[in-house]
Amino acid sequence: MMFNALEFPLFLLLALGVHTALPVGARVPWLALVSLLFYGLCGWAAVPVLLGVLGVSYGAGLALGRVRSDTQRAWILGAALTAQLGLLGVFRYTDALDHLGLALPLGISFYVFTGVGYCIDVWSGEADAERDFWRYATFLAFFPKLVAGPLVRAHELLPQLAAPPTRDVETFRRALKLFFRGLLKKALVADLLSLTAVEPIFGAPGRYDTVTLWVGLLAFAVQVYTDFSGYTDMARAVAMLFGYDLPENFRLPYLAGNFTDFWNRWHITLSAWLKAYVFFPLSMAAQRRAVRRAAPGTRPGASPWPLVTNLMILFVAVGLWHGAAARFVVFGVIHGAAVAAHAVYLQRTNTPDWQARRRRAGWRVGCTALTFLLVTLTLVLFRAEDLTAAGTYYAGLFTPTTGERLVHLAPVALVPAFAAVTIAAGVFDLPALAARVPWPLRAVGYVGAALALAFLAPYASVGLIYGQF
């Protein structure tokens, strides 16, 4: 059951109504049970997997909080990580599900990474072991973030669950606006583009002409962003209704000036997770090796290769997080090479002249346009069925072809409209401008958006792209 499903409002009203009526001490257990019910309604066969991750990570946290021997704590952490990541590996990267006739558990990477991060934080002393089972169960399985994030760490949600939730009329109003915005992005923009352009064009790229292929690619760039960020908006809004704040996950990523900036704006919580648990440990290990190799009394050299190597490992992990297919690995390698090249470029051009050049408006606009083009081109690998299909798509993009031309009003209207809104959001403070609009005009805008959602959004169910990860 997705947030844009017709039955979700009834589920939410029931969950929120009972949550509000219960005594404060019973609200967190209720949220844990409701979250398990929500996941069950998405697919009951996956509930044992979630319970397994819950049991392993909760038990490991208790053991790590109790044991003082470094050796024993290392063994406990190793066993917990092996169990959770091994479970993820079996389901994501083997054909075990095919033999069992089961579907991939929805959002498995999100809650496995949450459990793994919690265990590492308790082991390192960054977080205390959570002894309250219901509080930990809600932290791991809180239904707004369960299927597609945002990824949260212990310090971001557990303290909120330990305190009485704070809600007021203003929070309720903000939550409704955020949910409606996310619903428009997901149901009206992403789903409509998927059905009218992305699925038919990517399904048979050799059938269409070059113009259609470019339209399909731009439509997918808009779809994947509005699909994921729209669902994240709804997740954060639902959490706000219960009195909790989830972290921001997107910050106008298509206005990034380089690939490094892009990953600081796109899927922010995944980037932060991988930096904390993959990149920083690799960097510290590389620094220790450099210190050991340096001559006594000298500082280690400033070679860029350890940084490049660690960034490539990090982005191969990003690719594998999306799937074991070769196209995802290539996607990760390209992004890793781009981020590494940018890091080396900054090291080599750290002079006042280059810094002044990078501050010029024309330079920033050009870098933003180039970054958007290159990022969008890599999305062919993200969406194509395999590398062969991706190659066919790339050939059609850069070799003029005379196949069919698919013309539909949705991509023709929505893609430029999305571009205009994105650029405006990067230049102006749109919420502040909207607040200055007289309320009758704002009411007309909300009614118009609601009517567009009712009459233009497709009734066919379009799955959540990142739910499969």
Sequence and secondary structure as in RCSB ss.txt:
>XXXX:A:sequence
MMFNALEFPLFLLLALGVHTALPVGARVPWLALVSLLFYGLCGWAAVPVLLGVLGVSYGAGLALGRVRSDTQRAW
ILGAALTAQLGLLGVFRYTDALDHLGLALPLGISFYVFTGVGYCIDVWSGEADAERDFWRYATFLAFFPKLVAGP
LVRAHELLPQLAAPPTRDVETFRRALKLFFRGLLKKALVADLLSLTAVEPIFGAPGRYDTVTLWVGLLAFAVQVY
TDFSGYTDMARAVAMLFGYDLPENFRLPYLAGNFTDFWNRWHITLSAWLKAYVFFPLSMAAQRRAVRRAAPGTRP
GASPWPLVTNLMILFVAVGLWHGAAARFVVFGVIHGAAVAAHAVYLQRTNTPDWQARRRRAGWRVGCTALTFLLV
TLTLVLFRAEDLTAAGTYYAGLFTPTTGERLVHLAPVALVPAFAAVTIAAGVFDLPALAARVPWPLRAVGYVGAA
LALAFLAPYASVGLIYGQF
>XXXX:A:secstr
  TTSTTHHHHHHHHHHHHHHS HHHHHHHHHHHHHHHHHHH GGGHHHHHHHHHHHHHHHHHHHH   HHHHHH
HHHHHHHHHHHHHHHHHHSSHHHHHT    TTHHHHHHHHHHHHHHHHHTSS     HHHHHHHHH HHHHTT  
   HHHHHHHHHS     HHHHHHHHHHHHHHHIIIIIIIHHHIIIIIHHHHHSGGGB HHHHHHHHHHHHHHHH
HHHHHHHHHHHHHHHHTT       S GGG SSHHHHHHHSSHHHHHHHIIIIIHHHHHHHHHHHHHHS TTS  
   SHHHHHHHHHHHHHHHHHH SSHHHHHHHHHHHHHHHHHHHHHHHT SHHHHHHHHSHHHHHHHHHHHHHHH
HHHHHHHHSSSHHHHHHHHHHHHS    B    HHHHHHHHHHHHHHHHHHHS HHHHHHTS HHHHHHHHHHHH
HHHHHHS SS    GGGG 
